[in-house]
Amino acid sequence: MGGGRWARVIIEVLFEMLDPNINISIYSPNNHSFMKEWNIENNFRHKVKVIKRFPNSFSNSSAVIVANAARDHYNSSILALRAGADVLVEKPITLNYKQAIGLDNLSKKQNKIICASHVFLYASYLENFSKQIKQKGKIEKIYICWQDTVVEKRHGELKNFDPGVPIILDCLPHIFSIISKFISIDIPYNSINLQIDLGGSKVIMKVESSGVPIEICLIRNGFKRVRLIETLVEGKNNTLDFSIEPGEIEIENKKMSGDFNWGNEPKPLKQLLLAFLLGVNRKFDERLDFRFGIQISKLIDKSLKIYKDSQIDWILNSLKKVDYLNQDLNYAINEFNLFYELDINLNSDQNNLSVETKNKLLSKFNQLLLQNKD
């Protein structure tokens, strides 16, 4: 289920790894025509078909991968479970904790498997770095930097972010799954501290998990792609830079590849998909456990409340200082508009904000501030 860039990457991997007798169907009501053309261009037609209607029920054993827009994950998963399929949901599994619990309950009622997709749990370079770090002693601190450019080319296609999905909702499932490779995820909610900048396209998050202080830097609209983990062990800093997979490990000033066998092994996505399909046959991989996705959803719920309060304050302070719609203010208002479906009409002329528009925005975000505090 899905017709975006990542859905196409998944389809390509499935096409290569599955037996020719297994059929693949693509359901993407919002991108049906494009996916049909893409399917023909890639010569997948003998094994892959693009469907207009999702089946009410499946007569044979079926597995569904939900890889559409984040706002559609919940309803799509319900559709798949009710049709009698086992389900794998891409991150974020839902937009909130309540929806995640709902999917878990429905899967049990339907006696079907539902899995959370955390692809970095299958990354060999993270496993290699984690093993080496644990041999050095106790982790005293963790720092993670996750930076994306506005648009970049990944897997042969242009990649960009969903402007209606806040950066913490988009990236924290990856971040927490990565952290779990080093320490247990046990974060007191009162330890969550967030600082936003650039309208919310930059977030510094400080938490404590299992007694270890963690700092997370999330950036959109950055100048280059960055994927960096630093761990402090016995007073010494160790790093894994996997901005380009499999990355480079540096421990005690010694540098090495994140995985010397990277070119000869199945990549993380293929390993995850194989694990899911084995799980359909009841050989379950704990890395797919939906309960971990639920745990992350609850943490994101708590973080999102802090984030949105901070973002509203940022917008109100910015509106009081400027009379034009700069890049950061536009980012923040646009995100609110799309995420909450507010239907805000800026009525701006060449990015200049009229007094009327500015007053309307101030009134609107003051109302939102009061609602959030309630």
Summary of the structure (lengths in Angstrom):
residues: 374
radius of gyration: 21.9
end to end distance: 36.6
largest distance: 64.3
contacts: 1159
relative contact order: 0.12
helix: 45%
strand: 22%
